[in-house]
Every structure is written in C-alpha cells, then in structure tokens.
Amino acid sequence: MLCALAGCGEETVRPVEGGNATLGKRLVEQYQCTSCHAIPGAAGASSNVGPPLEGFGKRSYIAGRIPNLAPNLVQWLVNPPAMKPGTMMPNLGVSEAEARHMAAYLYSAE
C-alpha cells in the first residue's frame, strides 16, 4: 500500500473496510455527486464545479490538504465542512456506512 501511495507504478485499489464499490457507485449517483464533479462511470448530470475525480485513488490529498486515506475519505464524505471549514463541498447527510461504499467506488474509479 505504501508503494501505491507513493506512486511507485503499481496500480492497486485502496481497500475500504466495509465498503462495496458497486453500492458506492449507486450512492454516488443517488446523491448526484456528478452535479459538481466529473466521475468516471457514474451516471447523471456532468459538471466541473468541483474537481474531476478521475484517478481519485492515486491522489495524495483530499481537498488539497487532508491525507487521502480511507478513514479520512469516509469522514470527508460524511461531513466535509467539519474537516475543512469553508469548503464548498456541502454536507449531504451521507451516513458513515454509505460513505464507506462511496469511498470504495471512488478508489476503484479509473
């Protein structure tokens, strides 16, 4: 995993405990995340208000300063303003269980 985080060229999907990428894709579409982000494979309106999430699992940081680790991503999806006050990412009322699935999907999206 450290190699994947450091970008050593091995492509692995970051594991998310209790996360199911298939359910996560459905939740990403249900919460209409594509209304702000371009997300590979997710259906819905497409926008670039927020950053595109292509290759999200390969990024080092969430929102430019939070280490991109599964527990951090789950908490970010549950309540973004609590992790980065002033962020434009709203609190959508995502439960922690839903966030684990969504994180698994975002880490699997190419």
DSSP file (Angstrom, degrees, kcal/mol; ACC not computed):
  #  RESIDUE AA STRUCTURE BP1 BP2  ACC     N-H-->O    O-->H-N    N-H-->O    O-->H-N    TCO  KAPPA ALPHA  PHI   PSI    X-CA   Y-CA   Z-CA
    1    1 A M     >        0   0    0      0, 0.0     4,-2.4     0, 0.0     5,-0.2   0.000 360.0 360.0 360.0 -38.8    0.0    0.0    0.0
    2    2 A L  H  >  +     0   0    0      1,-0.2     4,-2.2     2,-0.2     5,-0.1   0.889 360.0  53.4 -60.2 -36.8    2.8    2.4    0.7
    3    3 A C  H  >>S+     0   0    0      2,-0.2     5,-2.4     1,-0.2     4,-0.8   0.913 108.3  49.5 -63.7 -41.4    4.1    1.9   -2.8
    4    4 A A  H >45S+     0   0    0      1,-0.2     3,-0.5     2,-0.2    -2,-0.2   0.903 112.1  48.5 -64.0 -39.9    0.7    2.8   -4.2
    5    5 A L  H 3<5S+     0   0    0     -4,-2.4    -1,-0.2     1,-0.2    -2,-0.2   0.855 112.4  48.3 -67.6 -33.8    0.5    5.9   -2.0
    6    6 A A  H 3<5S-     0   0    0     -4,-2.2    -1,-0.2    -5,-0.2    -2,-0.2   0.569 114.8-116.7 -84.4  -8.2    4.0    6.9   -3.1
    7    7 A G  T <<5 +     0   0    0     -4,-0.8    -3,-0.2    -3,-0.5    -2,-0.1   0.916  53.3 161.0  77.5  43.3    3.2    6.3   -6.8
    8    8 A C      < -     0   0    0     -5,-2.4    -4,-0.1     2,-0.2     3,-0.1   0.390  64.6 -99.8 -80.1   4.3    5.6    3.5   -7.5
    9    9 A G  S    S+     0   0    0      1,-0.4     2,-0.4    -6,-0.3    -5,-0.1   0.153  86.2 122.5 101.1 -20.9    3.8    2.5  -10.5
   10   10 A E        -     0   0    0     -7,-0.1     2,-0.8     1,-0.0    -1,-0.4  -0.621  54.5-144.3 -76.2 131.9    1.8   -0.5   -9.1
   11   11 A E        +     0   0    0     -2,-0.4     2,-0.3    -3,-0.1    -1,-0.0  -0.855  33.3 154.7-102.1 110.7   -1.8    0.1   -9.5
   12   12 A T        -     0   0    0     -2,-0.8     2,-0.5   -11,-0.1    -2,-0.0  -0.955  43.2-117.9-129.5 151.5   -3.9   -1.2   -6.6
   13   13 A V        -     0   0    0     -2,-0.3    95,-0.1     1,-0.0    94,-0.1  -0.772  34.1-118.3 -88.5 129.1   -7.3   -0.2   -5.4
   14   14 A R        -     0   0    0     -2,-0.5     2,-0.2    93,-0.3    93,-0.1  -0.468  32.0-121.8 -66.1 131.6   -7.1    1.1   -1.8
   15   15 A P        -     0   0    0      0, 0.0     2,-0.5     0, 0.0    55,-0.2  -0.494  20.7-161.3 -76.4 145.8   -9.2   -1.0    0.4
   16   16 A V    >   -     0   0    0      3,-0.2     3,-2.6    -2,-0.2     2,-0.1  -0.960  24.6-124.1-126.4 111.5  -12.1    0.5    2.4
   17   17 A E  T 3  S+     0   0    0     -2,-0.5     3,-0.1     1,-0.3    87,-0.1  -0.324  96.1   5.1 -58.0 125.2  -13.2   -1.6    5.3
   18   18 A G  T 3  S+     0   0    0      1,-0.3     2,-0.3    -2,-0.1    -1,-0.3   0.545 102.6 132.8  78.4   7.3  -16.9   -2.4    4.9
   19   19 A G    <   -     0   0    0     -3,-2.6     2,-0.5    81,-0.2    -1,-0.3  -0.732  38.8-167.6 -97.9 141.5  -17.1   -0.7    1.5
   20   20 A N     >  -     0   0    0     -2,-0.3     4,-2.5     1,-0.1    85,-0.2  -0.972  10.9-155.6-126.1 113.7  -18.7   -2.1   -1.6
   21   21 A A  H  > S+     0   0    0     -2,-0.5     4,-2.3     1,-0.2     5,-0.2   0.834  93.2  55.4 -61.6 -34.3  -17.8   -0.3   -4.8
   22   22 A T  H  > S+     0   0    0      2,-0.2     4,-1.6     1,-0.2    -1,-0.2   0.937 112.3  42.2 -64.7 -45.9  -21.0   -1.4   -6.6
   23   23 A L  H  > S+     0   0    0      1,-0.2     4,-2.3     2,-0.2    -2,-0.2   0.878 112.2  57.0 -65.6 -36.2  -23.2    0.0   -3.9
   24   24 A G  H  X S+     0   0    0     -4,-2.5     4,-2.8    77,-0.4    -2,-0.2   0.887 103.2  52.3 -62.9 -39.7  -20.9    3.1   -3.8
   25   25 A K  H  X S+     0   0    0     -4,-2.3     4,-2.0     1,-0.2    -1,-0.2   0.928 109.7  49.7 -61.3 -44.2  -21.5    3.8   -7.4
   26   26 A R  H  X S+     0   0    0     -4,-1.6     4,-2.5     1,-0.2    -2,-0.2   0.904 112.8  47.1 -61.2 -41.2  -25.2    3.7   -6.9
   27   27 A L  H  X S+     0   0    0     -4,-2.3     4,-3.0     2,-0.2    -2,-0.2   0.890 107.7  55.1 -69.3 -39.3  -24.9    6.1   -3.9
   28   28 A V  H  <>S+     0   0    0     -4,-2.8     5,-2.4     1,-0.2     6,-0.4   0.906 113.5  43.0 -58.6 -40.6  -22.7    8.5   -5.8
   29   29 A E  H ><5S+     0   0    0     -4,-2.0     3,-1.1     3,-0.2    -2,-0.2   0.904 112.6  52.8 -71.0 -41.5  -25.4    8.6   -8.5
   30   30 A Q  H 3<5S+     0   0    0     -4,-2.5    -2,-0.2     1,-0.3    -1,-0.2   0.903 111.4  45.2 -61.2 -42.8  -28.2    8.9   -5.9
   31   31 A Y  T 3<5S-     0   0    0     -4,-3.0    -1,-0.3    -5,-0.1    -2,-0.2   0.435 110.4-127.3 -82.0   1.4  -26.5   11.8   -4.1
   32   32 A Q  T X 5 +     0   0    0     -3,-1.1     3,-2.0    -5,-0.2     4,-0.2   0.877  47.3 163.5  56.3  44.0  -25.9   13.4   -7.6
   33   33 A C  G >>< +     0   0    0     -5,-2.4     4,-2.2     1,-0.3     3,-1.5   0.776  67.9  68.4 -61.5 -25.5  -22.2   13.9   -7.0
   34   34 A T  G 34 S+     0   0    0     -6,-0.4    13,-0.9     9,-0.3    -1,-0.3   0.592  78.2  79.2 -73.2  -7.9  -21.8   14.3  -10.7
   35   35 A S  G <4 S+     0   0    0     -3,-2.0    -1,-0.3    11,-0.2    14,-0.2   0.720 115.8  16.1 -70.1 -16.9  -23.7   17.6  -10.5
   36   36 A C  T <4 S+     0   0    0     -3,-1.5    14,-3.5     1,-0.2     2,-0.4   0.619 128.4  47.6-120.3 -27.7  -20.4   19.1   -9.2
   37   37 A H  S  < S-     0   0    0     -4,-2.2     2,-0.6    12,-0.2    10,-0.3  -0.921  71.4-128.0-122.5 141.2  -17.8   16.5  -10.2
   38   38 A A        -     0   0    0     -2,-0.4    15,-3.1    12,-0.3    16,-0.3  -0.800  36.2-176.6 -79.3 120.3  -16.9   14.6  -13.3
   39   39 A I    >   -     0   0    0     -2,-0.6     3,-1.9     3,-0.2    -5,-0.1  -0.970  27.4-118.6-127.4 116.0  -16.8   11.0  -12.1
   40   40 A P  T 3  S+     0   0    0      0, 0.0     3,-0.1     0, 0.0    70,-0.0  -0.265  95.3   5.0 -55.9 129.2  -15.8    8.2  -14.4
   41   41 A G  T 3  S+     0   0    0      1,-0.2     2,-0.4    68,-0.1   -16,-0.0   0.288  98.2 120.7  84.7 -11.0  -18.5    5.6  -14.9
   42   42 A A    <   -     0   0    0     -3,-1.9    -3,-0.2   -14,-0.0    -1,-0.2  -0.746  56.1-136.4 -92.7 133.0  -21.1    7.5  -12.8
   43   43 A A        +     0   0    0     -2,-0.4    -9,-0.3   -18,-0.1     2,-0.2  -0.461  55.3  69.4 -82.0 156.1  -24.4    8.4  -14.5
   44   44 A G  S    S-     0   0    0     -2,-0.1   -14,-0.0   -10,-0.1   -15,-0.0  -0.696  88.5 -23.7 130.7 180.0  -26.0   11.8  -14.0
   45   45 A A        -     0   0    0     -2,-0.2     2,-0.5     1,-0.1    -9,-0.1  -0.321  63.4-136.2 -59.5 143.7  -25.5   15.4  -14.9
   46   46 A S        +     0   0    0    -11,-0.1     2,-0.3    -8,-0.1   -11,-0.2  -0.908  33.1 157.5-111.3 130.7  -21.9   16.2  -15.6
   47   47 A S        -     0   0    0    -13,-0.9   -11,-0.1    -2,-0.5     3,-0.1  -0.950  38.9-148.7-144.6 162.7  -20.3   19.3  -14.2
   48   48 A N        +     0   0    0     -2,-0.3   -11,-0.2   -11,-0.2   -12,-0.1  -0.052  62.6 116.1-123.1  30.7  -16.9   20.7  -13.4
   49   49 A V  S    S+     0   0    0    -14,-0.2   -12,-0.2   -13,-0.1   -13,-0.1   0.933  86.2  33.2 -61.7 -45.0  -17.9   23.0  -10.5
   50   50 A G  S    S-     0   0    0    -14,-3.5   -12,-0.3     1,-0.1     3,-0.1  -0.552 114.3 -74.6 -99.8 172.0  -15.8   20.7   -8.3
   51   51 A P        -     0   0    0      0, 0.0    -1,-0.1     0, 0.0    -2,-0.1  -0.341  53.3-101.2 -66.7 147.9  -12.6   19.0   -9.3
   52   52 A P        -     0   0    0      0, 0.0   -13,-0.2     0, 0.0    -4,-0.1  -0.413  25.7-146.1 -63.9 146.2  -12.9   15.9  -11.6
   53   53 A L    >   +     0   0    0    -15,-3.1     3,-1.6    -3,-0.1     4,-0.2   0.185  48.0 137.1-105.8  17.4  -12.5   12.7   -9.6
   54   54 A E  T 3  S+     0   0    0    -16,-0.3    56,-0.1     1,-0.3   -15,-0.0  -0.425  81.0   7.6 -60.1 133.0  -10.8   10.6  -12.3
   55   55 A G  T >  S+     0   0    0     54,-0.4     3,-2.0    -2,-0.1     4,-0.4   0.770  82.0 154.6  66.2  25.8   -7.9    8.7  -10.7
   56   56 A F  G X   +     0   0    0     -3,-1.6     3,-1.6     1,-0.3    51,-0.2   0.855  65.2  61.3 -56.5 -37.3   -9.0    9.8   -7.2
   57   57 A G  G 3  S+     0   0    0     49,-0.6    -1,-0.3    52,-0.5    50,-0.1   0.678 100.8  54.9 -64.7 -16.7   -7.4    6.7   -5.6
   58   58 A K  G <  S+     0   0    0     -3,-2.0    -1,-0.3   -52,-0.0    -2,-0.2   0.505  86.4 104.6 -93.5  -5.9   -4.0    7.8   -6.8
   59   59 A R    <   -     0   0    0     -3,-1.6     9,-0.1    -4,-0.4   -52,-0.1  -0.439  62.9-146.6 -79.0 151.6   -4.2   11.3   -5.3
   60   60 A S  S    S+     0   0    0     -2,-0.1     8,-2.8     1,-0.1     2,-0.3   0.777  77.1  36.0 -84.7 -29.2   -2.2   12.1   -2.2
   61   61 A Y  E     -A   67   0A   0      6,-0.3     2,-0.5     7,-0.1     3,-0.2  -0.923  64.0-137.9-132.3 151.7   -4.7   14.5   -0.7
   62   62 A I  E >> S-A   66   0A   0      4,-3.4     4,-2.4    -2,-0.3     3,-1.7  -0.909  96.9  -3.1-100.0 131.6   -8.4   15.1   -0.3
   63   63 A A  T 34 S-     0   0    0     -2,-0.5    -1,-0.2     1,-0.3     0, 0.0   0.783 126.6 -69.1  54.9  28.8   -9.4   18.8   -0.8
   64   64 A G  T 34 S+     0   0    0     -3,-0.2    -1,-0.3     2,-0.2    -4,-0.0   0.347 131.6  39.7  80.5  -7.0   -5.8   19.7   -1.2
   65   65 A R  T <4 S+     0   0    0     -3,-1.7    -2,-0.2     1,-0.1    -1,-0.1   0.503  83.5  90.8-150.5  -7.3   -4.7   19.1    2.4
   66   66 A I  E  < S-A   62   0A   0     -4,-2.4    -4,-3.4     1,-0.0    -2,-0.2  -0.861  83.0-109.2 -98.6 122.7   -6.2   16.0    4.0
   67   67 A P  E     -A   61   0A   0      0, 0.0     2,-2.2     0, 0.0    -6,-0.3  -0.233  31.3-118.8 -52.4 131.9   -4.2   12.8    3.5
   68   68 A N        +     0   0    0     -8,-2.8     2,-0.3     4,-0.1    -7,-0.1  -0.479  62.3 139.8 -80.0  77.3   -6.0   10.6    1.1
   69   69 A L     >  -     0   0    0     -2,-2.2     4,-2.6     1,-0.1     3,-0.5  -0.894  63.3-112.4-117.2 148.9   -6.6    7.6    3.4
   70   70 A A  H  > S+     0   0    0     -2,-0.3     4,-2.6     1,-0.2     5,-0.2   0.884 115.3  49.9 -52.8 -48.5   -9.8    5.6    3.6
   71   71 A P  H  > S+     0   0    0      0, 0.0     4,-2.1     0, 0.0    -1,-0.2   0.894 113.3  47.9 -60.5 -36.1  -10.8    6.7    7.1
   72   72 A N  H  > S+     0   0    0     -3,-0.5     4,-2.6     2,-0.2    -2,-0.2   0.912 111.1  50.1 -68.1 -41.6  -10.3   10.3    6.1
   73   73 A L  H  X S+     0   0    0     -4,-2.6     4,-2.5     2,-0.2     5,-0.2   0.908 109.6  51.6 -64.2 -40.3  -12.2   10.0    2.9
   74   74 A V  H  X S+     0   0    0     -4,-2.6     4,-1.7    -5,-0.2    -1,-0.2   0.945 112.8  44.7 -60.8 -47.4  -15.1    8.4    4.8
   75   75 A Q  H  X S+     0   0    0     -4,-2.1     4,-2.4    -5,-0.2    -1,-0.2   0.870 111.3  54.5 -65.9 -35.6  -15.2   11.2    7.3
   76   76 A W  H  < S+     0   0    0     -4,-2.6    -1,-0.2     1,-0.2    -2,-0.2   0.924 108.9  47.5 -61.3 -44.9  -14.9   13.8    4.5
   77   77 A L  H  < S+     0   0    0     -4,-2.5    17,-0.4     1,-0.2    15,-0.4   0.823 112.2  50.9 -68.4 -30.4  -17.9   12.3    2.7
   78   78 A V  H  < S-     0   0    0     -4,-1.7    15,-0.4     1,-0.2    16,-0.3   0.924 136.5  -5.3 -71.9 -45.1  -19.9   12.3    6.0
   79   79 A N    >X  +     0   0    0     -4,-2.4     4,-0.9    -5,-0.1     3,-0.8  -0.560  62.1 177.6-154.8  81.2  -19.2   15.9    6.8
   80   80 A P  H >> S+     0   0    0      0, 0.0     4,-2.2     0, 0.0     3,-1.1   0.887  82.2  56.3 -57.1 -43.8  -16.8   17.9    4.6
   81   81 A P  H 34 S+     0   0    0      0, 0.0     6,-0.1     0, 0.0    -5,-0.1   0.807 101.5  58.9 -62.3 -25.6  -17.1   21.2    6.5
   82   82 A A  H <4 S+     0   0    0     -3,-0.8    -6,-0.1     1,-0.2    -7,-0.0   0.814 112.6  39.3 -70.1 -27.7  -16.1   19.6    9.7
   83   83 A M  H << S+     0   0    0     -3,-1.1    -1,-0.2    -4,-0.9    -7,-0.1   0.766 134.2  17.9 -91.7 -28.0  -12.8   18.5    8.1
   84   84 A K  S >< S-     0   0    0     -4,-2.2     3,-2.0    -8,-0.1    -1,-0.2  -0.696  80.4-145.8-145.0  87.5  -12.2   21.7    6.1
   85   85 A P  T 3  S+     0   0    0      0, 0.0     3,-0.1     0, 0.0    -3,-0.1  -0.244  86.2  27.7 -54.4 137.9  -14.1   24.7    7.3
   86   86 A G  T 3  S+     0   0    0      1,-0.3     0, 0.0     3,-0.1     0, 0.0   0.374  84.9 146.0  91.3  -4.5  -15.1   27.0    4.4
   87   87 A T    <   -     0   0    0     -3,-2.0    -1,-0.3     1,-0.1    -3,-0.0  -0.296  52.4-137.0 -64.0 151.1  -15.1   24.2    1.8
   88   88 A M  S    S+     0   0    0     -3,-0.1    -1,-0.1     2,-0.1   -38,-0.0   0.594  78.3 103.1 -82.0 -11.5  -17.6   24.4   -1.0
   89   89 A M  S    S-     0   0    0     -9,-0.1    -2,-0.1     1,-0.1    -3,-0.1  -0.618  70.2-141.3 -75.2 118.2  -18.4   20.7   -0.6
   90   90 A P        -     0   0    0      0, 0.0     2,-0.8     0, 0.0    -2,-0.1  -0.339  17.0-106.2 -80.6 161.0  -21.7   20.6    1.3
   91   91 A N        -     0   0    0      1,-0.1   -12,-0.1   -12,-0.1   -13,-0.1  -0.791  36.1-175.6 -80.2 113.1  -22.8   18.2    4.0
   92   92 A L        -     0   0    0     -2,-0.8    -1,-0.1   -15,-0.4   -13,-0.1   0.406  47.2-105.5 -94.8   1.5  -25.2   16.0    2.1
   93   93 A G        +     0   0    0    -15,-0.4     2,-0.3     1,-0.2   -15,-0.1   0.773  58.7 169.1  79.2  26.3  -26.3   13.9    5.0
   94   94 A V        -     0   0    0    -17,-0.4    -1,-0.2   -16,-0.3     2,-0.1  -0.560  29.6-131.6 -73.1 130.7  -24.3   10.8    3.9
   95   95 A S     >  -     0   0    0     -2,-0.3     4,-2.5     1,-0.1     5,-0.1  -0.350  21.3-110.7 -76.4 164.8  -24.2    8.2    6.7
   96   96 A E  H  > S+     0   0    0      2,-0.2     4,-1.9     1,-0.2     5,-0.1   0.895 119.6  51.4 -63.9 -38.9  -20.9    6.6    7.6
   97   97 A A  H  > S+     0   0    0      2,-0.2     4,-1.6     1,-0.2    -1,-0.2   0.926 111.6  46.9 -63.4 -44.2  -21.9    3.2    6.1
   98   98 A E  H  > S+     0   0    0      1,-0.2     4,-2.6     2,-0.2    -2,-0.2   0.911 109.5  54.8 -62.4 -41.2  -22.9    5.0    2.8
   99   99 A A  H  X S+     0   0    0     -4,-2.5     4,-2.8     1,-0.2    -1,-0.2   0.865 103.2  55.5 -62.9 -36.1  -19.6    6.9    2.8
  100  100 A R  H  X S+     0   0    0     -4,-1.9     4,-2.1     2,-0.2    -1,-0.2   0.926 110.9  44.9 -61.8 -43.2  -17.6    3.6    3.1
  101  101 A H  H  X S+     0   0    0     -4,-1.6     4,-2.1   -82,-0.2   -77,-0.4   0.928 113.9  49.0 -65.5 -44.2  -19.3    2.3    0.0
  102  102 A M  H  X S+     0   0    0     -4,-2.6     4,-2.8     1,-0.2    -2,-0.2   0.894 110.3  51.4 -63.5 -39.6  -18.8    5.6   -1.8
  103  103 A A  H  X S+     0   0    0     -4,-2.8     4,-2.5     2,-0.2    -1,-0.2   0.910 107.3  53.3 -63.4 -41.7  -15.2    5.7   -0.9
  104  104 A A  H  X S+     0   0    0     -4,-2.1     4,-1.1    -5,-0.2   -83,-0.2   0.903 111.9  46.2 -60.6 -40.1  -14.7    2.2   -2.2
  105  105 A Y  H >X S+     0   0    0     -4,-2.1     4,-1.8   -85,-0.2     3,-0.6   0.945 111.3  50.2 -67.7 -47.0  -16.2    3.3   -5.5
  106  106 A L  H 3< S+     0   0    0     -4,-2.8   -49,-0.6     1,-0.3   -50,-0.3   0.872 110.8  50.2 -61.4 -35.7  -14.1    6.5   -5.7
  107  107 A Y  H 3< S+     0   0    0     -4,-2.5   -93,-0.3     1,-0.2    -1,-0.3   0.769 113.5  46.2 -71.9 -24.0  -11.0    4.5   -5.1
  108  108 A S  H << S+     0   0    0     -4,-1.1     2,-0.2    -3,-0.6    -2,-0.2   0.692  87.5 102.7 -90.6 -19.0  -11.9    2.0   -7.8
  109  109 A A     <        0   0    0     -4,-1.8   -52,-0.5     1,-0.2   -54,-0.4  -0.462 360.0 360.0 -69.4 130.1  -12.9    4.6  -10.4
  110  110 A E              0   0    0     -2,-0.2    -1,-0.2   -56,-0.1   -56,-0.1   0.464 360.0 360.0 -78.4 360.0  -10.1    5.0  -13.0
